Amino acid sequence: MIQDAFWGILIPFLGTSLGAGCVFFLKKSLRDGIQRALTGFAAGVMVAASVWSLLIPAMGQAADLGRLAFFPAAVGFWLGILFLLLLDHLIPHLHQNSLQAEGPKSQLQRTTMMVLAVTLHNIPEGMAVGVVYAGYLAGTAQITAAGALALSLGIAIQNFPEGAIISMPLRAEGMKKGRAFWGGVLSGIVEPIGAVLTILAAGIVVPALPYLLSFAAGAMLYVVVEELIPEMSQGQHSNVGTVFFAVGFSVMMVLDVALG
């Protein structure tokens, strides 16, 4: 079981690293239409994962509360939203295609703040993988090894384009290919770290598992609404982002139901 969890929390990070490696093979930055498609796909995966892999198991974990089984999920969900809202205000970061940085004023370079923006995005994904594997290690009936693997694979699939989306703009900003690659890789390192910390927290407080599952869901949905949906909808032909949102949602839904 521990070996399954070890590899499971590394799979999403591998997806980010492979995506960042695109900087060595692609000469130019990604076209706007491709970026919108990839962003929409990532948003679809995250929404589906939040529902099937996190919120539904959270309510299943609290089934003994009867009609109040929604309570831990609702509380954890809002805590996740507020946590990301707090990080948004505390950490200086710059979203792609944006000219104005968010968070407190700083003297950080544009490239550094772009990496921080994606790092913020990756924190809830790492927590999601960690809390699902924590449930698997705790032996809960709602979370199987296949279900946890489905979430890891889904996030890894959407991390691949994310790795490219961060490394390619870094290259376009004038950064050397090697540094742009490592910038993309480092933006994903918080995922396995966050996963391990979440597993440890869940191991200490097992009854908190429903809250942690829904916390990760709230944090991921905050990222989708705050960052990904605006990015996939801007400019002409925004329906490309919408179509790929549906593709990503379908892929994650199929993975979770078929494997879980």
N, C-alpha and C positions, 0 to 999 in steps of 0.2 A: 504493500500500500504506500509506504513512504517513497519507494522508488518511483511509483506512478505519479505521486504528487511532485517529486523533484523534476521529472521530465515535463510534467504538465505545466508547471509555472515557467519553464524555460521556453516552451514552444512559442508563445506570443513575442517574446524578446527576439527569438530567431527570425520571426516574420519581419520585425522592424529592421533588423540588421541586413537581411537579404534585400529588402526594399531600398535601404540606404545605399546598397552596392550598385544600384542602377546608375549612380553618378559616374561610374567607371565606363559605362557602356552607352549612355545617351549623351549626345553632344550639346543639346540645347535644353532649355527649361521646358517643362511640360506645358502643352497648350491649355488655354483656359477651359475648353470643352472637356479635355481629359481630366483636368483637375476637378472640375465640377462633378464628373462622373465618379471619380474615385472617392471624393468627399461624400457624395450621396450614398455610395455603396457602404462606406464606413458608418454613416449615420443609420442606415437600415439595419446593419449587423448589430449595432449597439442598442437600438430600440428593441429588436427581437430578443436579444440576450437579456435585456433588463426585464422583459415580461416572462419569458419561458424559463430562463436559467436562474433568475433571482427573485422576482416578486411572487410568482406562483409557488416555488419551493418555500419561500418565507412564510406564506400563509399556510402551507401544508405543515410546516414545523410548529405552527401555533394552533393546529386544529383542535387541541384539547380545550381551547378557550371558547369553543362553540361559535356563537354569532359575533364574538369579539375577536375572531381569528385575524381580522384585518388590522387590529390595533398595532402590533409590533411592526407590520409592514408599513403602515401609514407613518408611524413615528420615525422609523429608520429612514424611510424615503425622504422626509422633510429634513432630517439631520444631514443626509447626504447632499441635498440641495444647498442648505445653508453653509455646509463645510466648503463646497466649491465656490460659493459666492464669497466667502471669507478669503479663500486663497486668491481669487480674482482681484480682490482689493489690496492684498498684502504683497503680491509678487509682481514686479514689473515684467510685462510681456508684450509681444507685438504679433498680432495675428497676420497671417498671410494676406497679401493684397491690401493691407491697411497701412495708412501713413502715420497714424497716431497711436502711440503706445498706450497700454492700459496699466492700471495699478499705480503705485507711487512713482514720483519722478525719480529718475536715476540717470547716471552717466554711462550706462551699459551700451555696448554696440548694438546695432540693429540685428546682426546675426545672432548675438547672444540672447536677445529678447525673443527672437523667432524660435530658438531652441527651447527657451523657457515656456513659450506658449504651447508647444507640442508636449513638453514634459508635464505641464498641468493637465493636459488632455489625457495623458497616459496613466496618471495616478489612479483614477477610478477603475480603469481597466485592470490594473494590477491587483487592486483590492477585490474586484469581482472574481478573478481567477483564484486568488488566495482564499476567499471565504467559501467558494464552492468546494475547493479541495479540503478546507477545514471541515466542512460538513461530511464529505466523503470519509475523511480520516476518523471522524467521530462516529461513523457507522450509522448515520441517519438514513432511513429508508427512502426519503425523497431524493437523495443525491447518490447516483451510482458512479462508478469509475468511468463508464461510457458517457454519462451525462456531463461529468466534469471535463472529460477530454473533448467533448463537443464544443463546450464553451471556449476552451483553449484554442482549438483549431479555428473556430469562428473569429476570435479576436486576432489570431495570427494571420488569417487571410486578409482581414481589413488593415492589419498593421503593415503588410507588405506595401501597399500604395502609400500609406502614411510615411513610411521610411523614405520613399522616393519624393514625396511631397515636401519633406523638410530638407533632404540633402541636395536636391536639384536647385531650389531657390538659394541655398547657401552658396552653391557653386556660381549661380548667376550674380550673386552679390560680390564676386571676385575672390572667394575663398578657394584655395587649392583643393583638388579632388580628394586627397587623403583626409584633409581636415573636414571637408564637407561630409565625407562618409562617417567620420567619427562623431561629428555633430549629430547626424541622424541616429547613430547607434546609441549615443549617450542620452538622447531624448527618450529612448525606450528602456534605459537601465532601471528607471523607477518602477517598472512593472514587476520584475521578479523581486525587487526589494520590498515593494508594497505588498506583494503576495505573501512573502515570508512573514512580514510583520503582522499581517491580518491573520494568518494561520496561527501564529503564536498568541495573538489576542483572543482568538476564538477558543484556543485550547485552554486558556486561563478561565474564560467565562463562557462555557458551552451554552448556557441558557440564552446568551446574547446573540446566538446564531441567526435567528429570524431578523433581528435588528440590523446585524451586519450585512446580511444578504440584501435587504431593502435599502440600506445605506449606500451600498455600491450601486444599486439601481438608480437611486436619486442622483448620485454624483454623475453617473454616465448620461442620464437624460438631461442634466444641466448642460453638459458639454454639447450634446446634440442640438439643443434649442439655442444656446448662447452662441455657439461657434459654427457648427457644421451646417445647419440649415441655412443661415444667412450666406455662408460661403458658396453653397451649392445652388443658391437661388439668384445670385447677383449676375447682372449682365444679360445678354441675349441668349436665347435657346436654353433657358434655365430648366426646361422640361427634361433635359438630359440628366440633370441631377436627380430629379424626381423619379425617373424611370430606374436609375441605378440604385436609388433608395429602396425601391420595391424589390430589385434584384438582391440586394444585400439582406433585406428583411427575410426574403424567401429562403435564401441560402442558410441563414442562421436558424430559421424555423425548422427547415428540413433536417439540418444537422442535429439540433437539440431533440426533436421528436424521434427521428430515426435511430440515433445512437442512445438517447436517454431512456 
